[in-house]
């Protein structure tokens, strides 16, 4: 991609065009309609498939029914589900109605679910059977939740059944989508953890999603022309409730590409799916790249159909990038860089390995500057600092948290990322560290402050600090340093089990517990996490 560097600001190529109506719902409606009788989605588990035409018909049926039930423009609808056909239909129906979709991580604890529901205040909630009871327990006393709608064939909780709502046939040509203000109207709320603990709700607009879709089309066209090799079938494994999985899946669907999806990662099924469906493109996270680079099972399968593999959510080592290509014959794995607050995709490496370790150049229309964390000055090539980004992709803000939103923007409209990196003389970026204290476990963000708060609620804990223990497969494992109360007889296992009972799986103390006599802090009482990380190189001590 063309890139320019001027006054220590790196700019991507010219911005892509987006539809003048500025409605993401209208855009998806038109694109899905264009797909006609092409296969849109295939379940790798069952082999069942549905066409774009089927998706459009059922989505319109559902949209009309939701409107009859009282859904109005700007109303929030929560969706809590694993990857399944109904997820896509429900998401489209809400968007077609001018509603705001809020996706919910299916592994969230009751406390996390309640927190998100109370800040988003959904009118309706869609849920799959595996999350239904948790969702119902958390929302049954919330007056703003009017309907719970369950996927599947059995009414496991009180409410409505999805299958009943999509039965009545609606003439698609008679369906009219509501007008929206694409610049200001929120179309989705995606969860992003913050250093304060509980997840934040990132409000993304119609323009955010339209721009991202235009960028994805630009990337695909660029790589296909460069390789003279088309992308016909993509693999979707990243959970759709996660911003990374949701945004990329719908952007690919908007190009009428066939998508084979998996509900969960299973070694053999993952490899069989690539081989049997001749997958051309997939988005992955670093643990999957490590699997491809090291697991003996990989060599038993033919993966040569893959022409594009993009990795995101956390940095990928250059060693793993090279190992995957050398071992499997898959072309160079491209790294991308993004964050939910900037609609995920900020940079994408579209080379074929000429810039190993880089996450690429800025997206079209995007400007990135690197700021010295000590004096706030813009830095030149090769100098490390904090990345700040300006783009039509940047979020509207955090729902219900204007203060947290405002501190992310500077006077020029750039949004801070909290990530440390640098760019080379050609404008390619490299991420080296994070200013944020977030731990990244398999692409999920874990806030140390939340785990510390929970640990301090334990009667036997006097003080604590949580950091990430580097792990080649997972990225980082949450590990706790704990100071016990005098005469307390608390074991490592007890604290690990205690935290596991309070939080979702990504936040478990998989790195273990190290007992200390004192937690290192600065004069203002802030935990010195760098000092804790240094201790990880020393053997554990038990008091």
N, C-alpha and C positions, 0 to 999 in steps of 0.2 A: 504494500500500500504506500502511496505517496505520503510523505510526512515532512513537515518543516519545523525548524527550530529558530525562533526569533526572540530576542531579549529574554533568553532562558525560559521560554515557554514552548513546549512541544505541542504542535497541532496536527491532528489527523487530516485525512483528505476532506474534500468538500462534502458538506452534509447531503445525505440522501433525501429524495423527495418522499413526502408522505401524502395520503389522500387529503384533499381540501376540506372534507367534511369533519375531519379531526375526531372521528368516532371509532374507537377500537371495536366496538360491537358491530358497527356497520361494516368495517373492514373484514372482520372474521366471518360475518354473514356472507359477504360477497365471495370471499376466498373459499369457504367451505362449499358454497353453491357451485363454484367453478370446478370443484373436485368431482362433482357428479357421481358416476357409478364406480369411480376408482376405489380400491381398498384403502381405507384410512388407517385403521388400527387392527392389529392382530395380537391376541393374547398368546404369549409363548407357552404358558402353562396348559391351556386347553386347545389351542389351535383355532379357536373361534375368531371370526373376523367380522368387521362392519365397514360399510362404505361411507364416503363423505355424504352421500345423499341421505342415508339412514340417519347419520348424526344430525344433519340439518333438520330433517323432519321431526325427529324426537325432541331436539332442542327447542324448536318453535312450538311444538305441542306443549312442552313444559313451560316455556316462557309465558304463553297465553294463560295457562292454568295458574301460574304464580301470580300473574296480574289480577286474575279473578279472585285469588285468595287475599289480595291486598298489597302485593309488592308494588312499590312506587319507585320512581327514579331517585337514586341516591340512598335508598334503603340498603342496609348491610345484610348480607347472607353469608353465614359461615359454612365451610365445607371441610369435613374431617373424614378422610378416607385414604386407604391405600390406592395404588394405581389399579383402576378398573374402568370399564367402558362408561359406567354411570358418572364417573368423576368428570369426564370431558363434557358429556351432555348437560350436566347440572351447571358446570362453569359457564358454558356457552349460553344457556338459558338465562342465567342471572345477568350476564353481560348484554345479551340482546334486549333485556328489560330495562337497561339503564341502571341496574343495581350495582352495588359494590361488593365484590367477592373477597371474603377473608378466609384464607386457607389455614388449617390448624394441624400441627404436627400430631400424628396419631400416637406418638409415644409420650406426649405431655402428661405430666402428673395432674391430679385434680386441682392442685394449687395453680399450676400454670394455665390450665384450661379456664378456670374461673377468672384469672387475671385478664386473659385476652378477651373473654366474653364481656367483661365489665368495661373494658376500654373501647371495644368495637360496637357493643350493643346491637347484635344482629336481631332482625325481625324473624328470620327463618334459619334453621340449621339443617343441613344435609349431613347424614352420617352413615357409615357402613356398619354392618353388624358387629365388627370387631371393636369398634370404638363407641358403639351406641350407649351402653350402660354408663360408661364414664361421662359421656356428654350429657345424658339425661340427668344423672345425679347432680351435675354441676349447674344445669340450667332450669331445673324444674321449679325453682323458687324465684327465677328472674322474670319480672313482669314484662320486660320488653321482648322476650322470646315468645312468639305467638305459635309457631309450628315447628315440630321436629319431623323430618322426612327421612325415612330409612331406606337404604338400598337393599336389594335382595328380595326373597320371597316370604320371609317370616317377620311378623311384627314383634320384635324382641323388646321394644319399648312403646309406650303410648305415643300416638301420633299418626302421621300419614305415611303411606307406602309410595315410594318412587314410581313403581310400575303402574300404579293406579293413575298417577298424574300425567303419564305420557301416552295414555291409550287413545284419547280423543283426537282424531285427525283434524289438523288445521291446514287450510290452503296457504301454502308458503307465499304465493304471489299476493295474497291479501294482507300479509303480515307487514306492519310498519314499525320500524324501530324508533324510539324516542330520540329527539335531538339532544345533544349534550354540548357542554362547553369543554372542549377537549383539552384546553390549557389548564383549567382549574378543577374540573370534575375528577374525582378519584374513581378509578375503575377496579382497583384491587388493593388490599392491605396484606402485605407480606410480613411475616415475623422476622425480626432481627434482634439478637441478644445485644445487650449493652453492658457496660462495666458496672452498672448499678444493680444488676441481678436479673430481674424478670425480663422476658422478651418485650421488645418494643414493636409497635405496629407501624410499618413503613407505608405511607400513603403514596401510591403510584398512579399517575394520571393516564388519560387516554393517549396523550402525546408521548408520554414515556414508552408505552407499549408499542405504539405505531412506529416510533423511531427505532426501537430495538428490532422490530420485525423487518424494517427496511435495512438495517445493518446486517442482520442474519442473511437476508437475500443477497446483499452485496458480497458478504464473505463467501457464500456458496458459489456465486457466479465467478468470483475471483479465482478460487481454488480449482473449480471445474475447468475453466478456460486454461489455467496454467498447466493442468495435468491432462487435459482433454479426456476426462473421465467423469461420467455423470454419477450423481448420487440418487439412487432409486429407493433404497430401503434403509431406514435408520433404526437404531436400537435405543429404547428408552428404559433405563434402569433407575436413574435418580428419582426419588419420590416426588410426585407432582405437588405435594403439599409444600415442598421446599421451593424457594424462589428459583433456584438454579434449574430444577427439574421442570417446574411449571412454565417458566419463561421460554426455555429452549424448546420444549415440546410443542407449545402453541405456535411458536415462530416457525417451526418446521412444518407443522400441519398447514399453516397459512400458505406454504409453497406446494401443497398437495402431494407431499412425499409420504410414502407408506411407512408407518411406524409399527415396529414389533415391540411390545412392552413386557417387562417382567415385574412381578410384584415384590420380589425379594431376590437377593443374591444367593444363588446356589452354584457352586463351582462347575459341575457338569452341565447343568441346564444353561448357564451363561455361555459356555463354550459351544454347546450343541446348537444354541439359537443362532450364534454368529455363523456357524458352519452350514446349518440346514437352510436358513433363510437368506444366506449370502448377503449378510449385512455390509453395507458400504460405509456407513457413518455412525459414530456413537460418541456420546459425551460421558466422561468418566470422572472419578475422583482419584487422588494419589494411591489409596490402598488397592484399587483395582489395577493400577499401573504396576504396582509392586507384585501383585498376583501374576500378571502377564510376564513379568520379568523373571520370576523365580519358581513358580509352581511347576512341578514335573508333569502334571496333567495337561498343561497347555500344549505341549509338543505333540500330543496325540490328535490334535484337531487342526483342520485346515482353516486358517483365518485370513487367507490372502485376498478375500473379497473386500476387506477393509481398506479404504483409501483415505478416509479422514477419521482421526481419533483426536478429540479435543479434551483436555484435562483442566479442571478448575476446582474451586472451593478451597484449595490450599496449595502452597508451592510444591512443585515436583522436582526432585533432584535430577541433575544432568546425568548422573550415573544410571538412574532408572530409565530416563528417556532413551539413552543409547542402548541399554540392555534389551529393552522391548523390541527395538528395531532389529538388532543383531540376532536375537533369539527366535523371533517369530516371523520375520519378513514383513511385518506391518510397517508402513511408512512412518516417518517421524511423527511422534505424538506431539501435537501442538498444545502449548499452554495458553490459557486465557486468564485474565485478571479482572475481577469485578467485586462489587458489594451490593447488597440489596438496596442500599440507599441511592445507588446509581443504576438501578434496573439491571444489575448483575454485570453486564459486559462493558468494561472500560477499555481493555486492550486485548488483542488476539494476535498470536504469532502465525502469520500466513506463509512463513518460509517453509523450506523442506529440510531444515536442520542447519542452516547457515548461522543461526543465532541460538545455539544450545543454551538452555537456562533462562532464556528471555521469555517474558509473557507477551511480547509483541509491541506494536505501536498503537497510539490512541485511535479510537473508533472515529468514523466520519463525524465531522463537526465538533469534535472534542478537543479541549485544551487541557494540558496537564503541566503543572509546575512542581518543582521539588524545593521545599522550603527548609532552610537550616533551622533545626529545632531550638537552637540557642538564641539566634538573633533575628529570625523571621525573614531573612533575605533569600531571594531566589537563587538557586544554585545551578551551575553549569554542568556539562557532561562529566560523568564519572564520579560525581560527588553525592554522597548519601544524605538523604533528608526525608522529610514527610511529604507524601504525595497529596496534592490538592487538585481537584478536578472540576472543570466547568463544561456543562453539556446539557442538551435537551433531555438527557436521560436522568438527570438528578431528581430526586424525590420531591414531592410537595412538602413533606414533613412527617413527623411522628404524630399519630393520632392521639389526642389528649395530652400531648406533652410539648407545648410550644417552646418552652425554655430549652429543652434538650435539642430541639430542631434548630433554634437560632444560633446556638454556639457552634454548630457545624459549618456555618457559612461565614465567609469573610466579606469585606466591603465590596469586592469585585464580583461577588456571586459564585466564587469557588467553594466547593464542599470538601471538608477535610476527610481523609480516609483513615487516619490513624496508622497507616502502613509506612514502613521505611523502605526506600528503594533508591534507584538511580537510573539514569538513561545514558546510553553510549552516544558516540558522535553521530550515529545514524538515526537517533531517536527511538531506539528500542529500549524498553524498560525491563528492569530486573528487581524483583522484590527480595529483600534480604532479612527483614525483621518487622515487628509490629510495635508501635507505640501503645496500642491497646493492650490491655491485660487479658484479653480473651484467650481462652485455650481452644484450639481447633481439634476436635476429635472426629475423624472420618468426615470432615466437611461441616460438622455441626459446631456451632459456637457455644462454648461453655463459659459462663461468667464466674470467676473465682469468688467475687463478693457474695454471690448467692450461696455457694457452698460453705463459705466462711460463716455466713450468718446462721446457717442451719447447724453447723458444728458447734457454734457458740451456744446454741440452745440446749446442747447435751450437758447434763449435770456434771459430767466428769471432765469437761474441757474448759480450761482457763483462757487460752488464747490459741490462735491458729493462723495459718496462711496457706493459700492454695496456689499452685503453679502447674505448668504443663511439663510432664516428663517426655522428652523426645522419644518417638517410637516410629520405626521405619514403616510399619504397616498402617497404623492409625493416624500418624501425624504427631499427635500429642495425647498423653493419658493424664487425666486429672490426678494429682498427688497432693496429699495434705501434710503439712508440718503442724504438729499439735503439741501444745503445752498443757499438761494435765493439772487438774486441781490437786492440792495437797492431799495425800493419802488416797487418791482415787485409784481404783484398780480396773482400768479400762484397756481392753485389748485392741489390736489393729483390726481384727475381724469384726469386733463389735461396732466400731466406727464406720467401717466399710458397709456393713449391713444396715446401719442406721441411716446413712446417706441414701443407700439404694431404696429404702422404704419411702423416701421423701421426694425423689426426683425421677425424671425420665432416664432411660438407659444411657444416653450419651453423657450424662453428668455423673455417672458412678465413679467412685474413686478407684479406677482400674490401675492406677499407678501405685496404690497403697498408701500407707501412713508412716511418717517418720516422726518419732517423738523427740522433742527438744526441751531445753530448760528455759529458752527465751526466743521469741520471734524478733528478728532484726527489724528495726524501724528507724525512720529519720526523726528529726527534731519535732516535726509536726504530727508524728504518730503514724505516718504512712508506712505500710509494710514495704521493706526493701526486697522486692521479688528477685532482683538480680543476685542478692546474697543467698537466697533460698535455692536458686538454680545452681549456684556454685556447689552447694552441699550435695546435689544429686550425684556428683562425681565421687562422693565419699560413701563408705558403707553405711547401711542403716544402723541406728543404735536404738536399743530398747531400754527404757528406764524401768 
